[in-house]
Amino acid sequence: MGPVWGEKITVARDHRKKPARLAASWLGAVLAAGCPALAQVSTNALRFYGTGVGPPGQQDRVRIQIDDNAPGPDASAPVDVGAASFTIEFWLRGTLADNPAPGGAPGSECFCFNWIFGNVIVDRDIWGASSRDWGISLAGGRVRFGTGRADVAPLDEEHTLEGSVNVLDGTWHHVACVRDAGSGVKRIYVDGILDFASPPNRSRDDISYPDHGDPAPVTPWGPYIVLAAEKHDAGPEFPSFRGYLDEIRIWSVARSAAELAATFERLVPADSPGLVAYYRFEEGSGTAINDTSATGSPIGQLIAGVSGNGEWVAHAMNPLNTAPLVPIPGDLNDDGRVNANDRALFVGVLLGINTDPYHVARSDLDGDGLADARDIQPFVAALLGI
C-alpha cells in the first residue's frame, strides 16, 4: 500500500532539489489534469436493467453475431466456441432483489436445461431444430452453467450445473465457467476459486453453432451470443439480468484453476493462447463493443447505449461502477504484459518527455508519490519477470 496523502506531499517536498527531469510528482499531475482513477484499470462498464424481455423486445443487451445461419462454407467467427473445450469469464455486480429467479440446491446438477430459467447473463441458445447450445445465468444468487448436446449420435444429455456461492450480494465478483471436453467435466469458479465441479462425462459433444445453420429457427437470433438477456425474448419465465457487467473473456481452451487464480483480477495479453474474444467495455459511449483480442472476433452491438437501456457507466462517476481490476506493476499501457513499449513510456516519464498523468502515476512503482530514479530497480525487475 502506498503512503497516505500527507506522506506523498512530504516525500515530494524532500525531492524538490532533484532535477525536474528525474522526478515527476504524479500527485501534481493528477491535480492539474483532474485524472480520477490512476490505478483503476477498468474505466467503463455496462449497466443493464433487466428489461430485455420487453415489450418492446430486443432491448437492454449486447448481441455478438457468431455465424450466418446459412448452409455452405463455414462462416463461424473465432468466438463461436463449443466444438471442444472452452472458458467464459466475466465480472458482474448485482443484487438478489433485482435478480430473483429461484435456484435449486446449492452445489448441484441436473440432466436438464434449467439454466434458461435463471436471470440470463450469457445466452448462446438455439430455439429451433438444434440442441447444440450453452448458456450462463443466475438463480438464487448462484451461477448456473448449462450445456446442450450434439444433434447426431450425442454422447451427452442436456445438463445444468449450479454453484454454491452467492454472487448477488451487491459487490463485484469474477465468474468463470469452464468446459473440459476431454473429460466432460464442467466447472464454475468465483473470484478465482473453484465453486463447484461436475463429475466426468457431462459435456463432451460439439455444441458450437452448426456450420450448416439451423434449418428451422423460430427467431433470427440463434447465431448470436447475447449478454444480459434471453436472446429470443421468449417470455417472462426467462428473465434478463439486472446489474453491471464488465471484462468479458471467451477462450477456446479449458483454463486451469492456477491460470484463473493468477489472472482473474488482471488484464491478459491480447494474443494469449486460446483467447478468442476480449470485450472490455472500455468504449464508454456509442453502441459498438470491440473485441480487443488478437483473433478479430466480431464487433458486438449494444442496445441501446442510453440511460436505462444498456447504459454506459464510468468509474469516474462512481468507483463501484467498474470491475476492481488491479494494475500489473510496470505495465504502463495496460496491454497485459511488461515489455519494451512500457520501457519507452517509463523512460519518457523519468526524462520529463512523457507527462501523461496515468503513465506518470503508473511509473511510481515504489509508492512514494514520485516517478523517479528509485523506481528504476522495481521496473527492471518487472520487465525481467523477477
C-alpha positions as CSV (number, residue, x, y, z in Angstrom):
1,M,0.0,0.0,0.0
2,G,1.3,3.4,-0.9
3,P,1.7,6.3,1.6
4,V,-1.2,8.5,2.6
5,W,-1.7,11.9,1.0
6,G,0.3,13.8,3.6
7,E,3.3,11.4,3.2
8,K,3.3,11.8,-0.5
9,I,3.4,15.6,-0.2
10,T,6.2,15.3,2.3
11,V,8.2,13.0,0.0
12,A,7.7,15.2,-2.9
13,R,9.0,18.1,-0.9
14,D,12.1,16.2,0.0
15,H,12.9,15.6,-3.6
16,R,12.4,19.1,-4.9
17,K,16.2,19.6,-5.2
18,K,16.4,16.8,-7.8
19,P,16.4,17.8,-11.5
20,A,12.8,18.1,-12.7
21,R,13.5,15.5,-15.5
22,L,14.4,12.9,-12.9
23,A,11.5,13.2,-10.6
24,A,7.8,13.6,-11.6
25,S,5.3,14.1,-8.9
26,W,2.2,12.2,-10.0
27,L,0.1,14.0,-7.3
28,G,0.7,17.3,-9.0
29,A,0.0,15.8,-12.4
30,V,-3.3,14.4,-11.2
31,L,-4.4,17.6,-9.6
32,A,-3.6,19.5,-12.7
33,A,-5.2,17.1,-15.1
34,G,-8.2,16.1,-13.0
35,C,-7.4,12.4,-13.7
36,P,-9.8,10.4,-11.5
37,A,-8.6,6.8,-11.4
38,L,-4.9,6.4,-11.9
39,A,-4.7,2.9,-10.5
40,Q,-8.0,1.8,-12.0
41,V,-7.5,-0.4,-15.0
42,S,-11.2,-0.7,-15.9
43,T,-12.7,2.8,-16.5
44,N,-16.0,1.9,-18.1
45,A,-18.6,-0.9,-17.8
46,L,-22.2,-1.6,-18.8
47,R,-25.3,-1.4,-16.7
48,F,-28.4,-3.4,-17.6
49,Y,-31.9,-3.0,-16.2
50,G,-33.5,-6.4,-16.7
51,T,-35.9,-5.1,-19.3
52,G,-34.8,-7.3,-22.2
53,V,-38.0,-9.4,-22.2
54,G,-39.9,-6.3,-23.3
55,P,-42.2,-5.1,-24.6
56,P,-40.8,-4.0,-26.8
57,G,-38.4,-6.8,-27.3
58,Q,-34.7,-6.9,-28.2
59,Q,-33.7,-4.2,-25.7
60,D,-31.1,-3.9,-22.9
61,R,-28.5,-6.3,-24.1
62,V,-25.4,-6.9,-26.2
63,R,-25.6,-9.0,-29.4
64,I,-22.5,-10.6,-31.0
65,Q,-23.0,-12.5,-34.3
66,I,-21.0,-15.7,-34.4
67,D,-22.3,-17.3,-37.6
68,D,-24.5,-16.6,-40.6
69,N,-27.1,-19.4,-40.1
70,A,-26.7,-20.5,-43.8
71,P,-25.6,-23.7,-45.5
72,G,-22.3,-23.7,-47.4
73,P,-18.8,-22.7,-46.3
74,D,-18.2,-22.3,-42.6
75,A,-18.7,-18.7,-41.6
76,S,-18.1,-19.1,-37.9
77,A,-16.3,-16.4,-36.0
78,P,-13.5,-17.4,-33.6
79,V,-15.8,-16.6,-30.7
80,D,-18.1,-19.5,-31.8
81,V,-16.8,-21.8,-29.1
82,G,-18.2,-25.2,-28.1
83,A,-16.6,-27.6,-30.7
84,A,-14.1,-28.5,-28.0
85,S,-13.1,-27.1,-24.6
86,F,-14.0,-23.5,-23.7
87,T,-14.0,-20.9,-20.9
88,I,-16.3,-17.9,-20.4
89,E,-15.1,-15.2,-17.9
90,F,-16.8,-12.0,-16.8
91,W,-17.2,-9.6,-13.9
92,L,-20.7,-8.9,-12.5
93,R,-22.3,-6.8,-9.8
94,G,-26.0,-7.2,-8.8
95,T,-28.4,-7.9,-6.0
96,L,-30.7,-10.8,-5.4
97,A,-33.7,-8.4,-5.1
98,D,-33.0,-7.3,-8.7
99,N,-32.5,-10.9,-9.9
100,P,-35.0,-13.0,-8.0
101,A,-35.0,-16.1,-10.2
102,P,-35.2,-19.1,-7.7
103,G,-32.4,-21.5,-7.5
104,G,-32.1,-25.2,-6.8
105,A,-29.9,-26.9,-4.3
106,P,-26.6,-25.1,-3.8
107,G,-23.8,-27.1,-5.5
108,S,-26.0,-29.4,-7.6
109,E,-26.5,-30.6,-11.1
110,C,-29.4,-31.9,-13.2
111,F,-29.8,-33.5,-16.7
112,C,-32.0,-30.6,-17.8
113,F,-31.8,-27.2,-19.4
114,N,-32.9,-25.3,-16.2
115,W,-30.2,-22.7,-16.7
116,I,-32.5,-20.9,-19.0
117,F,-34.9,-20.1,-16.2
118,G,-32.3,-18.0,-14.3
119,N,-31.5,-14.3,-14.8
120,V,-29.6,-14.7,-18.1
121,I,-26.0,-13.5,-18.3
122,V,-24.7,-15.2,-21.5
123,D,-27.1,-16.8,-24.0
124,R,-25.9,-19.0,-26.8
125,D,-29.1,-20.9,-27.0
126,I,-30.8,-22.2,-30.2
127,W,-34.6,-22.1,-30.5
128,G,-35.2,-24.4,-33.4
129,A,-34.1,-27.8,-34.7
130,S,-30.7,-28.0,-33.0
131,S,-29.7,-28.8,-29.4
132,R,-26.1,-27.5,-29.8
133,D,-26.2,-24.7,-27.3
134,W,-25.0,-23.4,-24.0
135,G,-25.6,-20.5,-21.6
136,I,-25.0,-19.0,-18.1
137,S,-27.5,-17.5,-15.7
138,L,-28.0,-16.7,-12.0
139,A,-30.6,-18.5,-9.9
140,G,-31.0,-18.0,-6.2
141,G,-27.9,-15.7,-6.5
142,R,-25.8,-18.7,-7.7
143,V,-24.2,-19.3,-11.1
144,R,-25.9,-21.8,-13.4
145,F,-23.9,-23.2,-16.4
146,G,-25.9,-25.1,-19.0
147,T,-24.8,-27.2,-22.0
148,G,-26.7,-28.9,-24.7
149,R,-25.8,-31.9,-26.9
150,A,-24.9,-32.9,-30.4
151,D,-27.8,-33.3,-33.0
152,V,-26.4,-36.6,-34.3
153,A,-25.3,-39.5,-32.2
154,P,-24.9,-37.4,-29.0
155,L,-22.7,-38.6,-26.2
156,D,-24.3,-36.2,-23.7
157,E,-27.6,-35.1,-22.2
158,E,-28.7,-31.6,-21.6
159,H,-27.1,-30.5,-18.4
160,T,-27.1,-27.7,-15.9
161,L,-24.5,-27.2,-13.2
162,E,-25.4,-24.9,-10.3
163,G,-22.8,-23.4,-8.0
164,S,-22.9,-22.7,-4.3
165,V,-21.6,-19.2,-3.9
166,N,-24.0,-16.2,-3.7
167,V,-22.6,-13.7,-6.3
168,L,-25.6,-11.3,-5.9
169,D,-24.5,-9.6,-2.7
170,G,-24.1,-6.1,-4.3
171,T,-20.3,-6.4,-4.7
172,W,-18.3,-7.2,-7.8
173,H,-17.5,-10.9,-8.4
174,H,-15.5,-12.6,-11.1
175,V,-17.1,-15.7,-12.6
176,A,-15.5,-18.3,-14.9
177,C,-17.4,-21.2,-16.4
178,V,-15.1,-23.9,-17.9
179,R,-15.9,-26.9,-20.0
180,D,-13.2,-29.5,-20.4
181,A,-14.4,-31.5,-23.5
182,G,-11.8,-34.2,-23.0
183,S,-13.0,-35.3,-19.6
184,G,-16.5,-33.9,-19.9
185,V,-16.1,-32.0,-16.6
186,K,-17.8,-28.6,-16.1
187,R,-16.5,-26.2,-13.5
188,I,-17.7,-22.9,-12.0
189,Y,-15.2,-20.6,-10.4
190,V,-16.0,-17.5,-8.4
191,D,-13.2,-14.9,-7.7
192,G,-10.5,-17.3,-8.8
193,I,-11.6,-20.1,-6.5
194,L,-13.4,-23.3,-7.6
195,D,-17.1,-23.1,-6.6
196,F,-18.4,-26.4,-7.9
197,A,-17.5,-29.1,-10.5
198,S,-19.4,-31.8,-12.2
199,P,-18.5,-35.4,-12.4
200,P,-16.9,-36.5,-15.7
201,N,-18.7,-37.1,-19.0
202,R,-21.3,-34.3,-18.6
203,S,-20.3,-32.3,-21.7
204,R,-18.2,-33.7,-24.5
205,D,-20.3,-33.1,-27.6
206,D,-19.7,-30.4,-30.3
207,I,-22.1,-27.7,-29.1
208,S,-20.7,-24.9,-31.3
209,Y,-23.3,-23.2,-33.6
210,P,-24.0,-25.6,-36.6
211,D,-21.9,-24.6,-39.6
212,H,-24.9,-25.6,-41.8
213,G,-27.2,-23.4,-39.9
214,D,-30.4,-24.2,-38.0
215,P,-33.0,-25.3,-40.6
216,A,-36.0,-24.3,-38.5
217,P,-35.2,-21.2,-36.5
218,V,-38.1,-19.7,-34.5
219,T,-36.3,-16.3,-34.3
220,P,-33.3,-14.8,-36.2
221,W,-31.2,-14.6,-33.1
222,G,-29.8,-18.2,-33.0
223,P,-26.4,-17.4,-34.5
224,Y,-25.6,-14.8,-31.8
225,I,-24.1,-14.7,-28.3
226,V,-26.3,-12.4,-26.3
227,L,-25.3,-10.8,-23.0
228,A,-27.7,-9.8,-20.2
229,A,-30.9,-11.1,-21.8
230,E,-32.5,-14.3,-23.1
231,K,-31.9,-13.8,-26.8
232,H,-35.3,-14.7,-28.2
233,D,-37.5,-12.7,-25.7
234,A,-39.5,-15.9,-25.3
235,G,-41.3,-14.8,-22.2
236,P,-41.1,-13.6,-18.6
237,E,-40.1,-17.1,-17.4
238,F,-36.7,-16.5,-19.0
239,P,-35.7,-13.3,-17.2
240,S,-33.0,-10.8,-18.1
241,F,-30.1,-9.7,-15.8
242,R,-30.3,-6.5,-13.9
243,G,-26.9,-5.2,-12.8
244,Y,-23.4,-4.4,-14.1
245,L,-21.2,-6.4,-16.4
246,D,-17.5,-5.8,-17.2
247,E,-14.5,-7.5,-18.8
248,I,-15.9,-10.4,-20.9
249,R,-13.3,-13.0,-21.9
250,I,-14.0,-16.0,-24.1
251,W,-11.5,-18.8,-24.6
252,S,-11.3,-21.9,-26.8
253,V,-9.5,-23.8,-24.1
254,A,-10.3,-25.0,-20.6
255,R,-8.5,-22.6,-18.4
256,S,-6.9,-24.2,-15.3
257,A,-7.5,-23.2,-11.7
258,A,-4.0,-21.8,-11.5
259,E,-4.5,-19.7,-14.6
260,L,-7.7,-18.3,-13.4
261,A,-6.4,-17.5,-9.9
262,A,-3.4,-15.7,-11.4
263,T,-5.2,-13.6,-13.9
264,F,-8.8,-13.0,-12.8
265,E,-8.0,-9.6,-11.3
266,R,-5.6,-8.5,-14.0
267,L,-5.5,-7.9,-17.7
268,V,-4.3,-10.6,-20.0
269,P,-2.3,-10.1,-23.3
270,A,-4.5,-9.8,-26.4
271,D,-2.6,-12.7,-28.0
272,S,-2.9,-15.1,-25.1
273,P,-3.1,-18.7,-26.4
274,G,-6.8,-19.7,-26.7
275,L,-8.2,-16.2,-26.1
276,V,-10.8,-15.8,-28.9
277,A,-12.7,-12.7,-27.7
278,Y,-12.0,-9.9,-25.2
279,Y,-14.8,-7.4,-24.7
280,R,-13.5,-4.9,-22.2
281,F,-16.3,-2.4,-22.5
282,E,-13.9,0.5,-22.4
283,E,-15.6,2.4,-25.2
284,G,-17.7,4.4,-22.8
285,S,-20.2,5.6,-25.4
286,G,-21.9,4.5,-28.6
287,T,-23.2,1.1,-29.5
288,A,-20.1,-0.7,-30.8
289,I,-18.5,-3.2,-28.4
290,N,-15.0,-4.0,-29.7
291,D,-13.1,-7.2,-29.4
292,T,-9.6,-6.4,-28.2
293,S,-8.2,-9.9,-28.6
294,A,-5.7,-10.7,-31.4
295,T,-8.2,-13.0,-33.1
296,G,-10.5,-10.4,-34.5
297,S,-13.9,-11.7,-33.4
298,P,-17.0,-9.6,-34.4
299,I,-17.9,-6.2,-33.0
300,G,-20.8,-6.5,-30.6
301,Q,-23.8,-4.3,-30.8
302,L,-25.0,-2.6,-27.6
303,I,-28.7,-2.0,-27.3
304,A,-29.2,0.8,-26.8
305,G,-26.4,2.6,-25.1
306,V,-28.7,5.1,-23.4
307,S,-29.8,5.8,-19.9
308,G,-31.9,2.9,-18.6
309,N,-31.3,0.7,-21.6
310,G,-27.9,-1.0,-21.9
311,E,-26.3,2.0,-20.2
312,W,-22.6,3.0,-20.1
313,V,-21.2,3.7,-16.6
314,A,-17.8,5.2,-15.7
315,H,-15.5,4.7,-12.7
316,A,-15.0,8.5,-12.7
317,M,-18.7,8.9,-11.8
318,N,-18.7,6.1,-9.1
319,P,-15.8,3.8,-8.2
320,L,-18.3,1.0,-7.8
321,N,-19.3,1.2,-11.5
322,T,-16.4,-0.9,-12.8
323,A,-14.7,-4.2,-12.1
324,P,-11.9,-3.9,-9.5
325,L,-9.0,-5.0,-11.7
326,V,-5.6,-4.3,-10.3
327,P,-2.7,-3.0,-12.5
328,I,0.2,-5.1,-13.4
329,P,3.4,-3.4,-12.0
330,G,5.3,-1.9,-14.9
331,D,2.5,-2.4,-17.4
332,L,2.1,1.3,-18.2
333,N,0.0,0.8,-21.3
334,D,-2.3,-1.9,-19.9
335,D,-1.8,-4.5,-22.6
336,G,-1.4,-7.3,-20.1
337,R,2.4,-7.6,-20.2
338,V,5.6,-5.6,-19.4
339,N,7.8,-5.1,-22.4
340,A,9.8,-2.6,-24.5
341,N,6.7,-0.5,-25.1
342,D,6.4,0.1,-21.3
343,R,10.1,0.7,-21.1
344,A,9.8,3.5,-23.6
345,L,6.9,5.1,-21.7
346,F,8.8,4.7,-18.3
347,V,12.0,6.3,-19.6
348,G,9.9,9.1,-21.1
349,V,8.4,9.8,-17.7
350,L,11.8,9.9,-16.0
351,L,13.2,12.3,-18.6
352,G,10.1,14.6,-18.4
353,I,9.2,13.8,-22.0
354,N,6.1,11.7,-21.2
355,T,3.8,13.8,-18.9
356,D,0.7,11.7,-19.3
357,P,-0.8,11.6,-15.8
358,Y,-1.7,8.0,-16.0
359,H,1.8,7.0,-17.2
360,V,3.4,9.1,-14.5
361,A,1.4,7.6,-11.8
362,R,2.0,4.0,-13.0
363,S,5.7,4.7,-13.1
364,D,5.7,5.2,-9.3
365,L,6.5,1.6,-8.6
366,D,7.7,2.1,-5.1
367,G,4.6,4.1,-4.0
368,D,6.4,7.1,-2.7
369,G,4.4,9.6,-4.7
370,L,7.1,10.2,-7.3
371,A,8.2,8.7,-10.5
372,D,12.0,8.9,-10.2
373,A,15.3,7.0,-10.2
374,R,14.2,5.0,-7.2
375,D,11.6,3.3,-9.5
376,I,14.2,2.0,-11.9
377,Q,15.0,-1.1,-10.0
378,P,11.4,-2.3,-9.5
379,F,10.6,-1.5,-13.1
380,V,13.6,-3.5,-14.3
381,A,12.5,-6.4,-12.0
382,A,9.0,-6.3,-13.5
383,L,10.5,-6.1,-17.0
384,L,12.6,-9.2,-16.4
385,G,9.8,-11.0,-14.5
386,I,11.8,-11.3,-11.3
